[in-house]
Amino acid sequence: MENIIQIIIALASCITATTAYILWKQLKILNKQLDLLREQIKIDYEKLKREKAVNLLIEWSKFLRQKTSLARKLAEQLDDKQSRELFKQEPFKINKKLFKLAEAFFDIKNDKKDDEYELNEDQVARLRWEVISFLNFLESILTAWRHNIVDRDIIMEEFQYLINPEEGYYILEKVRKAAGGRKVYPAIDDFVEKLKEIKEGKTPGKGPIVKNS
């Protein structure tokens, strides 16, 4: 009888050990599956952010026109006083170096060849509309960048052309200041500051998304 009891105890111990081993193996498999699931979710999320970034770039390319580019280049070279007058939609004078840009944007010809040319209220209103539209659309895109809704590296890579440290151009900085600065354009402000930290405003391109082996 004692031998039978010992055999039963031994069998029970074996069953318990076997059950524990099976459970341990199942837990390992489950953890591996969870790791793979988390990795796939991360990859899918990164793909989604890249797709959103590309879609925003497509919308940006549709928005840009020759007039928009001319307006930005013209407004970028205004001084603080002119920038305030532009934002307030008041007439102001420009000097010779801006004549060509003004002529191209307004479709005019400065036949007088004076050292200065005064933009009237209507012209200032047209320029202001283009500049503010440009800033507002860019702010909406960079808000997605700021809150990490899109791939930040792609946006930085594609929009860094708006920064020109050599010429002192930082996405219409003086106009933004006249409009209220960071309170009005916080995303653009953060974007400019981030690019200022990067040597020559250059960022590396994105590599492919790959699974870890």
C-alpha positions in Angstrom: 0.0 0.0 0.0 2.8 2.4 0.9 4.4 1.7 -2.5 1.2 2.5 -4.3 1.0 5.8 -2.4 4.5 6.7 -3.3 3.8 5.9 -7.0 0.7 8.1 -6.9 2.7 10.9 -5.3 5.5 10.5 -7.9 2.9 10.5 -10.8 1.2 13.6 -9.3 4.6 15.4 -9.1 5.4 14.5 -12.7 2.0 15.7 -13.9 2.4 19.0 -11.9 5.9 19.5 -13.4 4.7 18.7 -16.9 1.7 21.0 -16.5 3.9 23.8 -15.2 6.4 23.3 -18.1 3.5 23.3 -20.7 2.2 26.5 -19.1 5.6 28.1 -19.2 6.0 27.2 -22.9 2.6 28.7 -23.7 3.4 31.8 -21.8 6.7 32.2 -23.8 4.8 31.7 -27.0 2.1 34.2 -25.9 4.8 36.8 -25.0 6.5 36.3 -28.3 3.2 36.8 -30.1 2.5 40.0 -28.0 6.0 41.3 -28.9 5.3 40.7 -32.6 1.9 42.3 -32.3 3.4 45.4 -30.6 6.1 45.6 -33.3 3.6 45.3 -36.1 1.4 48.0 -34.5 4.5 50.3 -34.2 5.4 49.6 -37.8 1.8 50.3 -39.0 1.7 53.5 -37.0 5.0 54.7 -38.5 3.7 53.9 -42.0 0.5 55.8 -41.3 2.5 58.9 -40.1 4.6 58.8 -43.2 1.5 58.5 -45.4 0.0 61.5 -43.6 3.2 63.4 -44.2 3.2 62.6 -47.9 -0.5 63.5 -48.2 0.2 66.9 -46.6 3.0 67.5 -49.0 0.7 66.8 -51.9 -1.8 69.3 -50.5 1.0 71.8 -50.1 2.1 71.4 -53.7 -1.5 72.0 -54.8 -1.7 75.1 -52.7 1.6 76.7 -53.9 1.3 79.0 -56.9 3.8 81.4 -58.6 2.0 84.3 -56.9 2.4 82.6 -53.5 6.2 82.2 -54.0 6.6 85.8 -55.2 4.6 87.1 -52.2 6.7 85.1 -49.8 10.0 86.2 -51.3 8.9 89.8 -51.3 7.5 89.9 -47.8 10.6 88.0 -46.5 12.7 91.0 -47.3 10.6 93.6 -45.6 11.9 95.3 -42.5 10.1 95.5 -39.2 8.2 98.7 -40.0 7.1 97.5 -43.4 6.0 94.2 -41.9 3.8 96.0 -39.4 2.3 98.1 -42.2 1.7 95.1 -44.3 -0.1 93.3 -41.4 -2.2 96.5 -40.7 -2.9 96.7 -44.5 -1.4 100.2 -44.7 0.4 101.6 -47.8 4.2 101.6 -47.6 7.3 102.2 -49.7 9.8 99.6 -51.0 13.2 100.2 -52.4 14.9 99.4 -55.6 16.0 95.9 -54.7 12.4 94.8 -54.4 11.2 96.3 -57.6 11.5 93.2 -59.7 9.6 91.1 -57.2 6.9 93.7 -56.8 6.6 94.1 -60.6 6.2 90.3 -61.0 3.7 89.9 -58.2 1.5 92.9 -59.0 1.9 92.7 -62.8 3.1 96.4 -62.9 5.9 98.3 -64.5 7.8 100.9 -62.5 8.5 103.3 -65.4 9.6 106.2 -63.2 12.7 104.3 -62.0 12.6 106.1 -58.7 14.6 104.9 -55.7 11.3 104.0 -54.0 7.9 102.8 -55.0 4.9 103.1 -52.8 2.5 100.1 -52.6 -1.1 101.4 -52.4 -3.7 100.0 -50.1 -5.1 97.7 -52.7 -1.7 96.3 -53.5 -0.9 95.8 -49.8 -4.2 94.0 -49.3 -3.4 91.6 -52.1 0.1 91.0 -50.8 -1.2 90.5 -47.2 -3.8 88.0 -48.4 -1.2 85.8 -50.1 1.3 86.0 -47.2 -1.3 85.3 -44.4 -2.8 82.5 -46.5 0.7 81.0 -46.8 1.4 81.3 -43.1 -2.0 79.9 -42.0 -1.7 76.8 -44.3 1.9 76.2 -43.2 0.9 76.5 -39.6 -1.8 73.8 -40.0 0.8 71.4 -41.5 3.4 72.2 -38.9 0.8 71.8 -36.1 0.6 68.1 -37.2 4.4 68.0 -37.1 4.5 69.7 -33.7 2.1 67.2 -32.1 3.8 64.2 -33.7 0.7 63.3 -35.8 2.9 62.9 -38.9 6.4 61.8 -39.6 8.5 64.7 -38.2 11.6 63.9 -40.1 9.9 63.9 -43.5 8.3 67.3 -42.8 11.6 68.8 -41.7 13.3 67.3 -44.7 10.8 68.8 -47.1 10.2 72.2 -45.5 13.7 73.1 -44.5 14.0 75.0 -47.8 11.9 77.8 -46.2 14.8 78.5 -43.9 17.8 80.4 -45.2 20.3 81.3 -42.4 22.7 83.0 -44.8 20.1 85.5 -45.9 18.5 85.7 -42.5 15.2 84.3 -43.7 13.2 82.3 -41.1 9.7 81.8 -42.6 8.5 85.5 -42.7 9.8 86.0 -39.1 9.1 89.8 -39.1 5.6 89.4 -40.5 4.8 86.7 -38.0 6.1 89.0 -35.2 3.8 91.8 -36.5 0.9 89.3 -36.5 1.5 88.3 -32.9 4.4 86.0 -33.1 4.3 82.7 -31.2 0.8 83.3 -29.9 -0.5 83.2 -33.5 2.0 80.8 -35.1 3.4 78.5 -32.4 4.1 75.5 -34.7 6.0 77.6 -37.2 8.0 79.1 -34.3 8.9 75.7 -33.0 9.8 74.5 -36.4 12.1 77.4 -37.1 13.8 77.0 -33.7 14.3 73.3 -34.3 15.9 73.9 -37.7 18.1 76.6 -36.2 19.6 73.9 -34.0 20.5 71.8 -37.0 23.7 72.8 -38.9 22.8 74.5 -42.1 19.1 73.4 -41.7 19.8 70.0 -43.1 18.2 66.7 -41.9 18.9 63.2 -43.0 16.3 61.4 -45.2 14.1 58.7 -43.9 15.2 55.0 -44.2 12.8 52.2 -45.0 10.6 50.7 -42.2 11.9 47.2 -41.5 11.1 44.6 -38.9 13.8 43.5 -36.4 14.9 40.0 -37.1 
